[in-house]
Amino acid sequence: MIAGAVAALAAIYVLNRPSGSGSGSGGEYVFAVGSPGVGEQAPPIQLPSTDGDTFDLSSVQGETALLYFQEGLMCQPCWDQLVDIESEMDRFRALGIDRIVTITTDPLDALRQKVVDEGITTPVLSDPELAVSRSYDTTSYGMMGDGFNGHSFIVVGPEGTILWRADYGGPPDHTMYLPVPALLADLRAGLQGAS
């Protein structure tokens, strides 16, 4: 019985440990870099938000925005990720991030309830037609097929160009949560490489 428990714990450790850095990252988690990528113009975004407004990416020119595409309501680790990001906003601001939004393919009414339940203040954007998600090709990096986003982070700079991108949700690891220090390490390394 004890040997079985030890074997189970060993398997959990092996399956959940970081698996090496990806794409020259500064952290420990593998990620792909999809298209559009660094140096390309960010596709337009005009989506309804849980804050009652329509988020328009062109209206935040002059700022640096972190777009967090995630699986949505069925992915609790994705929401845990957002809560943890909010708790470390000063560290993101220190890297030059002025604003963060997250994008899912869920309907707005259900998202409004989720942000209340989780105590989230970050605007959550609803993309049920997948027009924006597909324009960023974030549906290629998840576990649920191309009807959902994976776990992708994209930094759009003040001029509207992509400064950094990391798609963590694809194979082989399908990472749906990564510790904020690991995300910040990858972000820092990517932004330093882009400058």
Residue, then its C-alpha position, 0 to 999 in steps of 0.5 A: m500500500i505504501a509502495g503504491a502511494v509512493a509510486a502515485l506521488a512520483a507519477i504526479y510529480v513527473l507529470n506536473r514538473p516543468s518540462g524545460s524552457g521554450s522558444g528561448s524563454g527565461g522560465e521553465y515552461v514550454f510554449a509555442v509562438g503562434s502567428p501573428g508573432v513578434g513584430e507583426q501588427a496586432p489584429p483588431i479587437q472590438l469585443p464586449s467586456t464584463d465591465g459593461d463596455t466594448f473593449d477596442l484595442s485601437s483605443v489603447q494605443g500609446e499603452t502596452a496591453l497584455l492579452y490573455f486568451q484562455e479556455g473560459l468557464m470550464c477551466q478553473p486553472c485559467w481563472d486561478q491564473l487571472v486571480d494570481i496575475e491580479s495579485e501581482m499587478d505591480r510586477f507586471r507594471a514594472l515590466g511596462i504592462d499598462r493594461i491586461v484583458t482576458i478573452t474567452t469564447d463564453p457568453l457575456d452573461a455567464l462571464r459576468q457571473k464568473v467575475v463576481d464569483e471569483g472577485i476578478t476586476t480585470p476586464v473579461l472579453s466575450d468572443p463567442e463567434l471566435a472571430v478575434s480568437r481565430s485572428y490571433d490563432t489562439t484556438s490552435y493551442g488548447m486541449m479542447g479543439d479549435g472551438f476554444n482558446g488554449h492558454s496564450f499571452i500576447v503583448v501588444g505595444p503602444e504602436g499596435t505591434i506584437l512585442w511578445r507571444a507565448d502559447y502555453g496550452g498546446p501539446p505536449d504539456h497543455t499547460m493551463y496554469l503557470p506560476v506567476p513568477a514563471l510567466l514574469a520570467d518568460l515575459r521579461a526575457g521576451l521583452q528584453g529580446a524584442s528591444 
